[in-house]
Amino acid sequence: MAHDHSAHAGVAGNGGADDGGHQRRLLMTLALTATVFVAEVAGAAVTGSLALLVDAGHMLTDMSVLVASTITAILMRRKPNSSRTWGWARLEVLTAAGGAIVLFIVGVYALAEAGMRLFGGRADGVRDVNLLLFFGILGLAANLGSIGILASQHADNMNMRAAFLEVMNDALGSVAVVVSAVVMISTGWDGFDAVAGGVIAILMIPRAIKLLHGAMQVLLEETPQGLDLDAVRRHLEGVPHVVAVHDLHASTVATGLPRLTAHVVVERGMTMEQAADVLHQLQDCLREHFPVAIEHTTFQLEPDGYEARNPEEAMHS
């Protein structure tokens, strides 16, 4: 006897999070980021600052991630259908992975450019330090505004987390630009601009790696963090009338959507009512007794001694 339990009610891609709110917040953040990007490009051209140029490049990366995140938030509002049974939930993971890869590449490039300017004889001077300070403060103010917009919902899913990490990195980059300008005004050493550019790059790289690692865990269908499958097996085998559990698998579709499948061997001669009671107990067990509450479960009940027939044998019988 097989039973497929999937609590699709209320699920629209990401476990019921407010994707409409996500969309609005992402659009507001995108507008702020685009405005500051244009200003920083102009500022980098006027001042010749590497730190400001790298921060502008980072903002361009942010804009692409925010555009992708906004599109993802829109698509994730679409309900599952017969061709996409989980809706567009997995798209948030792909967006996060793509953004992380781009962010990593930009960080490595910026770090190499900073090294060339410091040690390769390309330490171009900043032409207007006061203007650099102005653009740094402008960028920081915009980033703080974006952080305020995204902060309340940044942990809802990987899509929002990716966008929040982007603006957090931007804020740190703007701080580096401001510090660079202040140091150059105080000391007159133009080389500190390249140091600030390198610092911004160093801030980018580990966050990109962390985000990519989280996305890969989902794409590789690793067991959700905090869920011990050996403990799950023991717990399920402790349910009355359950003899053994095999083919136990757990993975994550998207943020807030863990799933589990298992073949459950039960005692022979059970009635339909007893089998239904076993299923309820198995489902309640996974919802209530583990750090990761799993609502989406698929159990195949098999009578003790049952052996799956080979499809080729079934065709000839």
C-alpha positions in Angstrom: 0.0 0.0 0.0 1.4 3.4 -0.9 0.4 6.8 0.4 1.6 10.2 -0.9 1.2 13.1 1.6 2.0 16.5 0.2 0.7 19.6 2.0 0.4 21.8 -1.0 -2.3 24.0 0.5 -1.0 27.5 0.9 2.3 26.7 -0.8 3.2 29.1 -3.6 6.8 28.4 -4.2 8.5 29.3 -0.9 6.4 27.9 1.8 3.9 30.7 2.1 6.3 33.7 2.6 5.1 37.1 1.6 6.5 37.2 -1.9 4.4 40.3 -2.8 6.2 42.1 0.0 9.5 40.7 -1.2 8.8 42.1 -4.7 8.0 45.6 -3.4 11.1 45.7 -1.2 13.4 44.4 -3.9 12.1 47.0 -6.4 12.7 49.9 -3.9 16.2 48.6 -3.2 16.9 48.3 -7.0 15.8 51.9 -7.5 18.2 53.1 -4.8 21.1 51.0 -6.0 20.6 52.1 -9.6 20.7 55.8 -8.6 23.8 55.4 -6.6 25.5 53.3 -9.3 25.1 56.1 -11.9 26.5 58.6 -9.3 29.5 56.4 -8.4 30.4 55.8 -12.1 30.4 59.5 -12.7 32.4 60.0 -9.4 35.0 57.4 -10.3 35.5 59.0 -13.7 36.0 62.4 -12.2 38.2 61.4 -9.2 40.1 58.4 -10.7 39.4 56.4 -7.5 39.9 52.6 -7.6 37.9 52.2 -4.5 34.9 54.1 -5.9 35.2 52.3 -9.3 35.3 48.9 -7.6 32.3 49.9 -5.4 30.5 51.0 -8.6 31.3 47.6 -10.2 30.0 45.9 -7.1 26.8 48.0 -7.4 26.4 46.8 -11.0 26.7 43.3 -9.8 24.1 44.1 -7.1 21.7 45.5 -9.8 21.9 42.3 -11.8 21.3 40.2 -8.6 18.4 42.5 -7.5 16.8 42.3 -11.0 17.1 38.5 -10.9 15.8 38.4 -7.3 12.8 40.6 -8.2 12.0 38.4 -11.2 12.3 35.4 -8.9 10.0 36.9 -6.3 7.4 37.5 -9.0 7.7 34.0 -10.4 7.6 32.4 -7.0 4.1 33.8 -6.5 2.8 31.5 -9.2 1.1 28.4 -7.8 2.3 24.9 -8.5 0.8 23.1 -11.4 0.9 19.7 -13.1 4.1 20.5 -15.0 5.9 22.3 -12.1 4.6 20.6 -8.9 6.8 22.8 -6.7 6.0 25.9 -8.6 9.1 28.1 -9.1 10.5 27.5 -5.6 13.8 26.2 -6.8 14.4 29.4 -8.8 15.5 31.2 -5.7 18.4 28.8 -5.3 19.5 29.2 -8.8 19.4 33.0 -8.4 21.4 32.9 -5.3 24.0 30.6 -6.9 24.3 32.8 -10.0 24.7 36.0 -7.9 27.3 34.3 -5.7 29.4 33.3 -8.7 29.3 36.8 -10.2 30.1 38.4 -6.8 33.1 36.0 -6.4 34.5 36.9 -9.9 34.2 40.6 -9.2 35.9 40.3 -5.9 38.8 38.4 -7.3 39.2 40.9 -10.1 39.1 43.8 -7.7 41.7 42.2 -5.4 44.0 41.7 -8.4 43.6 45.3 -9.6 44.3 46.6 -6.1 47.5 44.5 -6.0 48.6 45.9 -9.4 48.1 49.5 -8.3 49.9 49.0 -5.0 52.8 46.8 -6.2 52.8 46.9 -10.0 53.6 50.6 -10.5 50.0 51.6 -11.4 49.2 53.7 -8.3 47.2 56.3 -10.1 46.4 59.3 -7.9 43.0 60.4 -6.8 42.2 63.7 -8.5 39.6 65.1 -6.1 39.6 63.5 -2.6 36.8 65.8 -1.3 34.5 64.7 -4.1 35.4 61.0 -3.4 34.3 61.6 0.2 31.0 63.0 -1.0 30.3 60.0 -3.2 31.3 57.6 -0.4 28.8 59.2 2.0 26.1 59.2 -0.7 26.7 55.5 -1.4 26.6 54.7 2.3 23.4 56.6 2.9 21.7 54.7 0.0 23.0 51.4 1.2 21.7 52.0 4.8 18.3 52.8 3.3 18.4 49.5 1.3 19.3 47.6 4.4 16.4 49.2 6.3 14.1 48.2 3.4 15.2 44.5 3.3 16.1 43.9 7.0 12.7 42.7 8.2 12.3 40.0 5.6 16.0 39.1 4.7 15.8 35.7 6.4 12.6 34.6 4.6 14.4 32.7 1.8 17.7 32.4 -0.1 16.5 34.9 -2.7 16.0 37.6 -0.1 19.1 36.6 1.8 21.2 37.0 -1.4 19.8 40.5 -2.0 20.4 41.5 1.6 24.0 40.2 1.5 24.5 42.3 -1.6 23.5 45.6 0.0 25.4 44.7 3.2 28.5 44.2 1.1 27.8 47.5 -0.7 27.5 49.3 2.7 30.8 47.9 3.8 32.3 49.0 0.5 31.0 52.5 0.9 32.5 52.6 4.4 35.8 51.6 2.9 35.5 54.5 0.4 34.7 57.0 3.1 37.6 55.8 5.3 39.9 55.9 2.2 39.0 59.5 1.5 39.4 60.5 5.2 42.8 58.9 5.4 44.0 60.5 2.1 42.8 63.9 3.3 44.6 63.4 6.6 47.9 61.9 5.3 48.0 62.8 1.6 48.9 59.2 0.6 46.9 58.3 -2.5 47.9 54.7 -2.3 45.4 54.1 0.4 42.7 54.2 -2.3 44.0 50.9 -3.7 44.1 49.5 -0.2 40.4 50.4 0.2 39.7 48.7 -3.1 41.4 45.6 -1.9 39.5 45.7 1.4 36.2 45.9 -0.5 37.2 42.8 -2.6 38.2 40.9 0.5 34.8 41.6 2.0 33.1 40.3 -1.1 34.8 36.9 -1.5 33.9 35.0 1.7 30.3 36.1 1.6 30.0 34.9 -2.0 31.5 31.6 -1.1 29.1 31.2 1.9 26.1 32.0 -0.3 27.3 29.6 -3.1 27.8 26.8 -0.5 24.3 27.2 0.8 22.8 27.1 -2.7 24.9 24.0 -3.6 23.7 22.2 -0.6 20.1 22.5 -1.9 21.0 21.8 -5.6 22.9 18.6 -4.5 19.9 17.6 -2.4 21.9 17.2 0.8 20.0 16.4 4.0 18.6 19.6 5.6 20.9 21.0 8.3 19.8 19.9 11.8 18.1 16.7 10.6 19.8 13.4 11.6 18.5 10.7 9.3 19.7 7.9 11.6 17.6 9.4 14.4 14.7 9.8 12.1 14.9 6.1 11.1 15.0 5.0 14.7 12.1 7.2 15.6 10.0 6.0 12.7 10.8 2.3 13.5 9.5 3.0 17.0 5.9 3.6 15.7 3.6 0.7 16.5 3.2 -1.9 13.7 6.3 -0.6 11.9 8.9 -3.3 11.3 11.6 -1.4 9.4 12.3 1.7 7.3 14.5 1.7 4.2 15.1 3.9 1.2 15.0 6.9 3.5 15.8 10.2 1.7 15.6 13.9 2.8 16.3 17.0 0.9 15.3 20.7 0.5 13.3 22.0 -2.4 13.8 25.7 -1.4 13.9 27.7 1.8 11.1 26.4 4.1 10.4 23.4 1.9 12.2 20.3 3.3 10.8 17.0 2.1 11.3 13.3 3.0 10.5 10.0 1.4 10.7 6.5 2.8 9.6 2.9 2.3 8.1 1.7 5.6 7.7 -2.1 6.2 4.7 -2.8 8.4 3.2 -6.0 10.0 1.2 -8.3 7.7 -2.5 -8.4 7.9 -3.1 -4.8 8.9 -6.5 -3.3 8.2 -6.9 0.0 6.2 -7.8 1.8 9.5 -4.6 0.5 11.1 -2.5 1.6 8.1 -4.1 5.0 8.1 -3.2 5.4 11.8 0.4 4.4 11.1 0.6 7.0 8.4 -0.8 9.7 10.7 1.8 8.7 13.4 4.7 8.8 10.9 3.7 12.3 9.7 3.1 13.6 13.2 6.5 12.2 14.2 8.3 14.2 11.5 6.4 17.4 12.2 6.8 17.4 16.0 9.9 15.6 17.1 12.7 17.0 15.1 14.4 20.4 14.8 13.4 20.5 11.1 9.6 20.1 10.9 8.9 18.2 7.7 5.4 18.8 6.3 6.0 17.3 2.9 6.4 13.5 3.2 5.9 10.5 1.0 5.6 7.1 2.6 5.3 3.8 0.8 3.9 1.1 3.1 5.0 -2.4 2.4 3.8 -5.6 4.2 6.5 -7.5 6.0 8.2 -9.9 3.5 7.2 -7.9 0.5 9.7 -7.7 -2.3 9.4 -5.2 -5.2 8.9 -7.0 -8.5 11.4 -6.4 -11.2 9.7 -4.4 -14.0 11.0 -6.9 -16.6 9.6 -9.8 -14.7 6.3 -8.0 -14.4 6.1 -7.6 -18.2 6.6 -11.3 -18.8 4.2 -12.5 -16.1 
